[in-house]
Amino acid sequence: MPPAQRSPVKVIAGNAHPGLAESLARELKVPLVSAEVGAFADGEIRVHVSQDVRDAAVFIVQPTCPPVNDHLMVLALLADAVRAAGAARLTGIVPYFGYARQEQRSRPGDARSAQVVGRLLGGVGLDHLVTLDLHAPALESALPMPATLLHADEVFLPRIKSWGIRDLVVVTPDAGGLKRAQRYALALDAPLAVIAKERPRPDTAAPLQVLGEVENCVCLVVDDMASTGRTLAVAAEALRQAGALEVHAAFTHAVMAPGAADRLFGARLGKVLTTDSIPVADSRFEIVPITPLLARAVHWLCGETTLSADPAFS
């Protein structure tokens, strides 16, 4: 009996980060499927997938970065179009998963927006989700589809080690990022410090105190994202007041609301490391590609032989 035929692998680029999709398809040596994304005069989004995806394992690359709602809708519409076109399996590669900060109700009347987005994506036929440094990892259990959660420290750590910094202290700007900071501290053989802070209202932060010894040390603040830049800016100020010699930063997603980049570099940060999970145009950032991480996830989901099963992909 001949072996079962494997599904060909195809990558579709949404409109949020086509460069990342192109890089992934090139790394995997698989076709990049073109998708037309447009809008009617009133802003209503329309999409069209022009190439054949029947019986294929399709990976849609679409981080839901700003404008979050538009990119989320494009992702949902592309998923519906691909499913209707007969794809065998559909995976969303969403390195930055918007709405993940709203996974729980902080007061009566709040929406659990992260779960709503998960149900939306499940409802349009997404079989699997691949994401990077999910803001609330516990959200995985509330998603209607299986998820692969990747960590940026796997690509950050070699770069950080190449800096050759002595007397390094890894810092988390809040207790919620403690597990992430512990991974960095263990890998770098460095002590750990925590900035205890309160958040009086959304998108604002006020430092309280530095828990840990940072005097005469070089600090590396690690976080999952920078949106307004205020958290990192106030963290840098708190660390300098506590005697830190230098403060560097590494965060996964450069969401960057207007004015955020200037706020970060105005805070006298040294090296500022981020990934290309979201398009980053500012040359002041040191950007680490995540394509190797994504490619490894695709190999894991499909099996190594899947990508070379069709001679056209070899």
C-alpha positions in Angstrom: 0.0 0.0 0.0 1.5 3.4 -0.9 2.2 5.8 1.9 -0.6 8.3 2.8 -0.1 11.6 0.9 0.8 14.5 3.1 -0.8 17.9 2.9 1.3 20.5 1.1 2.3 23.4 3.3 1.4 27.0 2.2 2.0 30.3 3.9 -0.4 33.3 3.5 0.6 36.8 4.3 -2.0 39.0 5.9 -1.6 42.8 5.6 -0.2 43.4 9.1 3.4 42.1 8.5 3.9 40.8 4.9 7.7 40.9 5.4 7.5 38.3 8.2 5.4 36.0 6.1 7.8 36.3 3.2 10.7 35.5 5.5 8.9 32.5 6.9 8.0 31.1 3.5 11.6 31.5 2.3 12.9 29.8 5.4 10.6 26.9 5.0 11.0 26.8 1.2 7.2 26.7 0.7 4.9 28.8 -1.5 3.8 32.2 -0.3 0.1 32.5 -1.2 -1.0 35.9 -2.3 -4.0 37.4 -0.5 -5.8 40.5 -1.6 -6.9 42.8 1.2 -9.0 45.9 0.4 -11.9 47.9 1.7 -15.1 49.5 0.5 -15.5 53.3 0.7 -17.0 53.0 4.1 -14.1 51.1 5.5 -15.7 47.6 5.3 -12.8 45.1 4.8 -12.9 42.5 2.0 -10.3 39.8 1.3 -9.7 37.3 -1.5 -7.3 34.4 -1.7 -6.4 33.9 -5.3 -4.4 30.7 -5.3 -5.4 27.1 -4.7 -5.2 26.0 -1.1 -7.4 22.9 -1.3 -6.1 20.0 0.9 -3.2 22.2 2.1 -1.9 22.8 5.6 -2.2 26.6 5.5 -0.4 29.0 7.9 -1.8 32.6 8.0 0.8 35.1 9.3 -1.1 38.1 10.8 0.0 39.7 14.1 -2.9 41.8 15.4 -0.7 44.9 15.9 -2.1 48.5 15.5 -4.6 49.1 14.0 -5.6 46.0 16.1 -9.2 45.8 15.1 -8.5 46.0 11.4 -5.8 43.4 11.5 -8.0 41.1 13.6 -10.8 41.4 11.2 -8.5 40.6 8.2 -7.2 37.5 10.1 -10.8 36.3 10.7 -11.8 36.9 7.1 -8.7 35.2 5.7 -9.4 32.2 7.9 -12.9 32.0 6.7 -11.8 32.3 3.0 -9.1 29.6 3.4 -11.5 27.2 5.2 -14.1 27.7 2.5 -11.5 27.1 -0.2 -10.9 23.6 1.2 -7.8 23.8 3.3 -7.1 20.6 5.2 -5.7 22.4 8.2 -5.5 26.0 9.2 -3.1 27.6 11.7 -2.9 31.2 12.6 0.6 32.6 13.2 -0.2 35.5 15.4 3.1 36.5 17.1 1.4 39.5 18.8 -2.0 38.5 20.0 -4.0 41.7 20.6 -6.5 41.8 23.4 -4.5 39.4 25.5 -4.2 42.0 28.2 -7.9 41.7 28.8 -8.1 38.1 29.9 -9.9 38.7 33.1 -12.5 41.1 34.6 -10.9 43.6 36.9 -14.3 45.0 37.9 -17.9 44.1 37.4 -19.1 45.0 33.9 -15.7 44.4 32.2 -15.6 42.2 29.1 -13.2 39.2 28.9 -12.0 40.5 25.6 -9.2 38.0 25.1 -11.7 35.1 25.3 -14.0 36.8 22.9 -11.2 37.1 20.3 -10.4 33.4 20.9 -13.9 32.4 20.2 -14.0 34.6 17.1 -11.0 32.9 15.7 -12.2 29.4 16.6 -15.6 30.2 15.0 -14.0 31.0 11.6 -12.2 27.7 11.5 -8.8 28.2 13.0 -7.4 24.8 14.1 -4.3 26.0 15.9 -2.8 29.2 17.1 1.0 30.0 17.2 1.8 33.1 19.3 4.9 34.6 21.0 5.1 35.7 24.6 1.4 35.8 25.2 0.7 38.5 27.7 -1.3 36.2 30.0 0.0 32.6 29.4 -3.0 31.3 31.4 -5.2 32.4 28.6 -4.1 29.3 26.6 -6.5 27.2 28.7 -9.5 29.4 27.7 -8.8 29.3 24.0 -11.1 27.1 21.9 -8.2 25.8 19.8 -4.8 24.3 20.8 -2.0 26.9 21.0 1.8 26.8 20.6 3.3 29.4 22.9 6.8 30.6 21.9 9.2 32.5 24.0 11.4 35.4 22.7 14.2 34.6 25.1 15.3 31.8 22.8 16.3 34.4 20.2 17.2 37.2 22.7 19.6 35.3 24.9 22.4 34.7 22.3 22.3 38.4 21.4 22.4 39.5 25.1 25.3 37.1 25.9 27.2 38.6 23.0 27.2 42.0 24.8 29.6 40.6 27.3 28.1 42.6 30.2 29.6 42.0 33.6 27.7 42.4 36.9 24.3 42.0 35.1 21.1 42.0 37.0 17.8 40.9 35.3 14.9 43.0 36.2 11.1 42.5 35.8 9.1 45.7 35.8 6.2 44.0 37.6 5.5 40.8 39.5 3.4 39.5 36.5 6.6 39.0 34.5 8.5 37.1 37.2 8.6 33.8 35.4 9.9 35.4 32.3 12.6 37.2 34.2 13.5 34.0 36.0 14.2 32.3 32.7 16.5 35.1 31.6 18.3 35.2 35.0 18.9 31.4 35.0 20.2 31.4 31.4 22.5 34.4 32.1 23.6 33.2 35.5 22.5 36.6 36.8 20.6 37.7 40.0 17.0 38.9 39.7 15.3 42.1 40.8 11.7 43.1 40.8 10.1 46.6 40.6 7.1 46.7 42.8 4.6 49.1 41.3 1.0 50.0 41.1 -1.0 50.7 38.0 -3.5 53.5 38.9 -5.3 53.3 35.5 -4.7 51.6 32.1 -1.5 52.4 30.3 0.0 54.1 33.3 2.5 52.8 35.9 4.1 54.2 39.0 7.2 52.6 40.5 7.2 51.9 44.3 10.5 50.3 45.1 13.2 48.0 43.7 13.3 44.6 45.4 16.8 43.3 44.9 20.4 44.6 44.8 21.2 46.7 41.8 23.7 49.3 43.1 26.8 49.5 40.9 25.3 46.9 38.6 24.1 46.9 34.9 20.4 46.2 34.7 18.5 44.4 31.9 14.7 45.1 32.1 12.8 42.3 30.3 9.1 42.5 29.4 6.7 41.1 26.9 5.7 44.4 25.2 6.2 48.1 25.1 3.0 50.1 24.3 3.3 53.6 25.7 6.9 53.1 27.0 6.0 54.4 30.4 6.6 51.1 32.3 10.1 50.9 31.0 10.8 54.6 31.4 9.8 54.6 35.1 11.6 51.3 35.6 14.8 52.8 34.3 14.4 55.9 36.6 13.8 53.7 39.6 16.8 51.6 38.9 19.1 54.6 38.5 17.8 56.0 41.8 18.7 52.7 43.4 22.3 53.0 42.1 22.3 51.1 38.8 25.2 52.1 36.5 23.4 51.3 33.2 19.9 50.2 32.2 19.2 48.2 29.1 15.8 46.8 27.9 14.6 43.7 26.0 10.9 43.4 25.2 9.2 41.1 22.6 6.5 43.3 21.0 7.2 46.9 20.0 3.6 48.0 19.9 4.7 51.6 20.2 1.8 54.0 20.6 2.6 57.6 19.3 5.5 59.1 21.4 6.5 55.7 23.0 9.8 55.4 21.2 10.9 58.9 22.1 9.8 58.3 25.7 11.9 55.2 25.9 15.1 56.7 24.5 14.5 59.9 26.5 14.7 57.7 29.6 18.4 57.2 28.9 18.1 53.5 28.2 21.2 51.9 26.7 20.6 49.0 24.4 16.9 48.5 23.5 16.3 45.0 22.1 13.0 43.9 20.5 11.8 41.4 17.9 10.2 41.8 14.4 6.9 40.3 15.7 5.5 43.7 14.7 7.0 45.9 12.0 9.5 48.3 13.5 10.7 51.2 11.5 12.7 53.1 14.1 16.4 52.4 13.6 17.2 53.0 17.2 15.9 49.6 18.2 18.1 46.5 18.0 15.9 44.0 16.2 16.1 40.2 16.5 14.3 38.2 13.9 11.8 35.6 15.0 11.6 33.6 11.7 13.7 30.7 13.2 11.3 30.3 16.0 8.3 30.4 13.7 9.9 27.9 11.3 10.6 25.5 14.1 7.0 25.7 15.2 5.8 24.9 11.7 8.1 22.0 11.5 6.9 20.7 14.8 3.2 21.1 13.8 3.7 19.4 10.4 6.5 17.0 11.0 9.9 17.5 9.3 8.9 15.3 6.4 5.8 17.3 5.6 7.7 20.2 4.2 9.7 18.0 1.7 6.9 15.5 0.8 6.1 17.4 -2.4 9.0 17.7 -4.8 7.8 21.2 -5.6 8.8 22.3 -2.1 12.3 20.8 -2.0 
